[in-house]
Amino acid sequence: MDRIEQYRQFVKQILTEHAQIATTTDTVKAELIFDREHDHYQLAYVGWQGDKRVFGPVMHFDIQDGKIWIQYNGTEDSIAERLVEIGVPTSDIVLGFHSSFKRQFTPYAVS
């Protein structure tokens, strides 16, 4: 399996694990979105709570230029650390939710 395919599997695994433990109701669901063609991957909450619309991302990843970009992490878990634990080098992880200036001070890739 090539590296990009392995990264796709890692991202799907993390999102699926979080979807399975997500607190959902009959009217609010955890929705997994996997766009392999453009390498966008997301877990979102979708539904209704009474007459209030619930929609929002929980986590969002992109794979760009051979690196995993964490675009959003709405959990308390350190997703970057989890990626390192399962075998992704820090040089292939970008914290996209930080500015490029701030990224230089992390142990992860700037871009």
C-alpha positions as CSV (number, residue, x, y, z in Angstrom):
1,M,0.0,0.0,0.0
2,D,1.4,3.4,-0.9
3,R,1.8,6.1,1.6
4,I,-1.1,8.3,0.5
5,E,-3.5,5.3,0.5
6,Q,-2.2,4.4,4.0
7,Y,-2.9,8.0,5.1
8,R,-6.4,7.8,3.8
9,Q,-7.0,4.6,5.8
10,F,-5.6,6.3,9.0
11,V,-7.8,9.3,8.6
12,K,-10.9,7.2,7.9
13,Q,-10.0,5.0,11.0
14,I,-9.8,8.1,13.3
15,L,-13.0,9.6,12.0
16,T,-14.9,6.3,12.2
17,E,-13.7,5.7,15.7
18,H,-15.0,9.2,16.8
19,A,-18.3,8.7,14.9
20,Q,-18.9,5.5,16.9
21,I,-18.4,7.2,20.2
22,A,-20.2,10.4,19.3
23,T,-23.2,11.3,21.4
24,T,-26.1,11.3,18.9
25,T,-29.9,11.2,19.3
26,D,-32.8,10.0,17.1
27,T,-32.7,13.5,15.4
28,V,-29.0,14.4,15.4
29,K,-26.6,12.0,13.7
30,A,-22.8,11.8,13.3
31,E,-22.2,11.9,9.5
32,L,-19.0,10.7,7.9
33,I,-17.9,12.4,4.7
34,F,-15.2,10.7,2.7
35,D,-14.2,12.5,-0.6
36,R,-11.4,10.3,-2.0
37,E,-11.3,12.1,-5.3
38,H,-10.3,15.4,-3.7
39,D,-9.0,13.9,-0.4
40,H,-11.3,15.7,2.0
41,Y,-12.5,13.8,5.0
42,Q,-14.9,15.0,7.7
43,L,-17.1,14.0,10.7
44,A,-20.1,16.3,11.2
45,Y,-23.2,16.5,13.3
46,V,-26.4,16.8,11.3
47,G,-30.0,17.0,12.4
48,W,-32.5,18.9,14.5
49,Q,-32.9,19.5,18.3
50,G,-36.5,20.5,18.6
51,D,-36.9,23.3,16.2
52,K,-33.2,24.2,16.2
53,R,-31.0,23.1,13.3
54,V,-27.8,21.3,14.3
55,F,-25.0,21.2,11.8
56,G,-21.3,21.5,12.3
57,P,-18.0,19.8,11.7
58,V,-16.4,17.8,14.5
59,M,-13.2,17.0,12.6
60,H,-11.9,17.8,9.1
61,F,-8.8,16.5,7.4
62,D,-7.4,17.0,3.9
63,I,-4.5,15.2,2.3
64,Q,-2.5,17.6,0.2
65,D,1.0,17.2,-1.3
66,G,1.5,14.0,0.5
67,K,0.7,15.4,4.0
68,I,-2.3,15.1,6.3
69,W,-3.7,18.5,7.0
70,I,-5.8,18.7,10.2
71,Q,-8.1,21.6,9.2
72,Y,-10.4,21.4,12.2
73,N,-10.5,19.4,15.5
74,G,-13.5,20.1,17.6
75,T,-12.6,17.3,20.1
76,E,-10.5,17.3,23.2
77,D,-8.2,14.6,21.7
78,S,-4.9,15.5,20.2
79,I,-5.5,14.1,16.7
80,A,-1.9,14.9,15.6
81,E,-0.5,12.8,18.5
82,R,-2.8,10.0,17.5
83,L,-1.6,10.1,13.9
84,V,2.0,9.9,15.2
85,E,1.1,6.9,17.4
86,I,-0.2,5.0,14.4
87,G,2.8,5.7,12.3
88,V,2.6,9.1,10.5
89,P,5.9,11.1,10.8
90,T,5.5,14.6,12.3
91,S,6.9,16.0,9.0
92,D,3.8,14.7,7.2
93,I,1.2,16.3,9.6
94,V,0.2,20.0,9.2
95,L,-1.9,21.8,11.8
96,G,-4.0,23.7,9.2
97,F,-6.1,25.4,11.9
98,H,-3.0,27.4,12.9
99,S,-1.4,30.2,10.8
100,S,1.8,29.3,9.0
101,F,3.6,31.6,11.4
102,K,2.4,29.7,14.4
103,R,3.0,26.3,12.8
104,Q,6.8,26.9,12.8
105,F,6.7,26.6,16.6
106,T,5.1,23.2,16.7
107,P,6.8,19.8,16.2
108,Y,4.7,19.4,12.9
109,A,5.1,20.5,9.4
110,V,4.6,24.1,8.4
111,S,3.0,23.2,5.0
